Amino acid sequence: MFRTALRNVLAHKARLLMTVLAVMLGVAFVSGTLVFTNTISDAYQNSSAKGFDQVDVAVTPKSQEDEGNTINKTPELTQAQLDTAAKVPGAASAIGVVSGFTAMADKDGKLIGGGFQSQGGNYWGAKDPRYPLTSGTAPHGADQVAVDSETAKRAGYKVGDTIRISVDGPVLTPEITGIFTTDDGNVAAGGSLALYDTATAQKLFGKTGTYDEIDVKAASGTSQAALKSALDKALPTKLVETETGGKLADDQAEMIASSMSGLKQGLLVFAGIALFVGTFIIANTFTMLVAQRTKELALLRAVGASRRQVTRSVLIEAFVVGVVAGVTGLVAGIGIGAGLRSLMNTLGATVPDGPLVISPGTIVAALAVGVVITMLAAWLPGRRAAKIPPVAAMSSVHAKATTKSLVLRNTLGALFSAAGVATVLAATAMDGSDGQAPMGLGAVLLIIGVFILTPLLSRPLIAATAPVLRIFGISGKLARQNSVRNPRRTAATASALMIGLTLITGMTVVAGSLQKSIDKMASAAISADYIVSMANGNELSTDVDKRLDSTAGVTSTSPLRNAPSRIDGTTEYLTGVNGSAIGELTDLKVDSGSFKVGGDQVVVDDDTAKSYGWKAGSDFTVHYEDGKAQQLTVAGVYQGNELIRGIMLDNKVLTPHLTDPGDMQVLVKTADGASGATKDKLEKALGTNPAIKVQSKQDLSDDIAQIFTLMLNMLYGLLAMAVIVAVLGVINTLAMSVFERSQEIGMLRAIGLDRKAIKRMVRLESLVISLFGGVLGIGLGVFFGWAAGELLGAKMPTYELVLPWARMAIFLLLAATVGILAALWPARRAAKMNMLAAIKSE
Amino acid sequence: MTTTPVAGRTTTVAARATDLSKIYGQGETQVVALDRVSVEFRQAEFTAIMGPSGSGKSTLMHCVAGLDSFSSGSVRIGETELGSLKDKALTKLRRDKIGFIFQAFNLLPTLTALENITLPMDIAGRKPDKQWLDTVIRMVSLADRLSHRPSQLSGGQQQRVAVARALASRPDIIFGDEPTGNLDSRSGAEVLGFLRNSVRELGQTVVMVTHDPVAAAYADRVVFLADGRLVDELYQPTSEGVLDFMRQFPGGNPQTTEFDAKGRTS
């Protein structure tokens, strides 16, 4: 049996080509993901392990729980503690670490990197073992800085240059005195690092005389564990925590591995979608091969092969196909993995160097996926093959699908679809998170139902194209009839395309609607012209508000100052605002009371008010950070949103209680409104600071739009694989059809249909099938998008469904393009067919 | 050329091959399928082409019908010389001037009987001549089967649809490639009767390749091929006469299985 199966595979090489390609692409996606994530994860782990070379034990402050009405701030590590640590038995040296944010500008004044990975720190002593200098000298004093070599290279800085930097407010222009290399994980991942001498770093980061961490190096002969226990004895363990460098490196490695496994799982989901689409092609191909070999298989049965043997022979064929696809897919996947890494490097996302990791697990997974998917998909056709009666060897009639099975199929499909629609609709009526599970279940049911129903749906939907196809005369008529000739095959082919388009459309609908609603939220609640914030989301110096306020042309400003407090024994964050200006800078809907902030009058958002049971006129006591208490009165309750929420009180009341005030944002209203000139003026007023973003509402919208566009483009890219596999499916189906209908095509040529018309006939059939899949996919996608939006909308008052008509038209066009492209080769083959041979072939 | 029904025989030539040769391969492996064959098919005449296996009878028909290319010589359908025609013009010629009947019926399973009959006109984008269509359909007695699909028809009925399809567009000449090869003798006789009637009553020109002396006896004239050459012809043949004639050739006994199996060149 094995030999027969192998011969069959070889005999049908060409016909199996598309199947192999489809499985191969899926396997390549899987193995590429595994190779890429393993490689990256490995490289990061190596580089982070190296980053802990200088640390035998790290001492960090212990964060304190808030109790009762007091805010317990996390203590800072003192100089005394550092001195103690350096002198414990077994300690060779101790380094006090100070770190914070430092934005560096390139020579054009633009921020280097995205802001989130822009870090600053201290250069310890005369020669810091963590940061070997490659050129220049260590920084000394407020006017000197050292820059990591990667950043220096990227921006073209060298020793002696002046650089514009910013920590939390004013721009500084120190001189670069040194360039260093580092194993710091953040820098290895493409971030930047600026180093000051310790006193300067402490001053800049607001940590005068204190440290964020103490790294202790063990004397030779002392183990990390021994050093740790010595430190635990010497230091107040209520205030500090100690951990060995080995443990920290392990923890970090684990964290990297788990964050990578998130990425891996995400990618594998898309690989799974592509593979799932591939199963349709496999099933189609094997169904056809079995149908073509009915006589041969019946003969095998007639001469004594058992049903099981017939099934097995089909499965062995599938096995061979799976192995071939698995091996080629693995090779392609390794290529993809290597290619992705270099692509990331050229795109600027620095990935630490390391060898390409091809683990045994990857190889096993690739082969297993290829073989299992192919054999699973070939299982039904294999069973159908076994059902061929021996007598079929004598008759020329191919086994035809009985009407009974289609009746059963349609009933089943209708039940699934109805259950799916009902579940999804029920889920939309539920509350946000409760509805997620039922909605997912309903979506799966509905998709399965539509799969099962596609043969039934194909007839009316394709019949609807008749008026258009009539333009193409006989080619159009024949194409339409050919496309419904084998409804199951057409359905499977169209379904493959449907899956990809359902996901693409659904995501586009949700993303578009979300973007609109967030946009609306931001623009509706804010009437300020500009919102000023830090590039990395850190707090701005209070200086920023003062400067903006005194800038010519600015009519009013208000910071949004964030401060913790205790109310009724729980921690609540207060928002300090400029009470006299906040009314005209925001446009919040007031549910009750009046929007009045000043003195002991505060406004509260509806959610907070509800949770405390406050109404306009309620009084409550707030305990500030410094331990003082005050009674405040709720003047009004407003509708909060993602941007502005919480208890708003006047800064005149709040700020005296804060030791280190900082602002999340500053809202600015100008006399002339938002314009390029105004923006320039504001930026100039802030000293053209690379770390500070001055954004109009339009900029904010653009930012939001950009995030969504990026996210959507990534999803499109990932789903493209599923669409490519679907294209292979359409090619496969057409090639099969052309092959099976060669006699007809030969006859049509003989009685006078020219090559062009034959080509047109195949192309139109392809177009009809693809558009059928496209319409189903876009329809389902819109439905799912709408349903998911109903869930999201329960949480977001501004949510509204946005139907991306232009995009949907593009997707339909995409489906049409898929159809045209897929038909290129089969149509040519059909047109080139030798009509004499075709007429005679049976 | 006229296509109006003409009773009796005329001398107008519907198709003509002159010194027609068809050679496959080159040098040592060269096979001469047709060797300088010259033959005329007159209008309103029913001609059968016969010959033993490998004699080149199918090749002759394919070349004259514009289905296959030839190596040298000339083929004319009416006034049109086929040798100089490109595929496109050749296709158009087949569409407009030639009708075909194949051994395996070759109907489109997706079309009804009527749609299959009017297919050549649909391809040409012409409206069928209603009156003529009725005449043809009545002649092959398919009036009550027009909305059936091929799978719902018997073999004989399917071939009658094929005959009607060939007649419906009123071609200058109809070629049949073993049109009764897949039929039982009764259905075969019916189809041959229709073909003969179309010649006698409608003035149609029909050329048919067959290996069956009984089928050949329906023709007005039989031309015999052997080894790619035209060897003889017979007018008003009877099946006995054809059979006697065939026995003259080596391996030419039409009743042998060998003849059946290899009777068609491909």
Chai-1 contact restraints between the chains, C-beta under 6 A:
chainA,res_idxA,chainB,res_idxB,connection_type,confidence,min_distance_angstrom,max_distance_angstrom,comment,restraint_id
A,G473,B,G125,contact,1.0,0.0,6.0,A-B,restraint_1
A,I474,B,D122,contact,1.0,0.0,6.0,A-B,restraint_2
A,I474,B,I123,contact,1.0,0.0,6.0,A-B,restraint_3
A,Q481,B,T110,contact,1.0,0.0,6.0,A-B,restraint_4
A,R485,B,T110,contact,1.0,0.0,6.0,A-B,restraint_5
A,E744,B,L108,contact,1.0,0.0,6.0,A-B,restraint_6
A,M747,B,N106,contact,1.0,0.0,6.0,A-B,restraint_7
A,A750,B,L67,contact,1.0,0.0,6.0,A-B,restraint_8
A,A750,B,F100,contact,1.0,0.0,6.0,A-B,restraint_9
A,I751,B,F100,contact,1.0,0.0,6.0,A-B,restraint_10
A,I751,B,P120,contact,1.0,0.0,6.0,A-B,restraint_11
A,G752,B,T91,contact,1.0,0.0,6.0,A-B,restraint_12
A,G752,B,R94,contact,1.0,0.0,6.0,A-B,restraint_13
A,G752,B,R95,contact,1.0,0.0,6.0,A-B,restraint_14
A,G752,B,I123,contact,1.0,0.0,6.0,A-B,restraint_15
A,L753,B,I123,contact,1.0,0.0,6.0,A-B,restraint_16
A,D754,B,K88,contact,1.0,0.0,6.0,A-B,restraint_17
A,D754,B,T91,contact,1.0,0.0,6.0,A-B,restraint_18
A,L836,B,L67,contact,1.0,0.0,6.0,A-B,restraint_19
A,L836,B,D68,contact,1.0,0.0,6.0,A-B,restraint_20
A,I839,B,F102,contact,1.0,0.0,6.0,A-B,restraint_21
A,K840,B,S266,contact,1.0,0.0,6.0,A-B,restraint_22
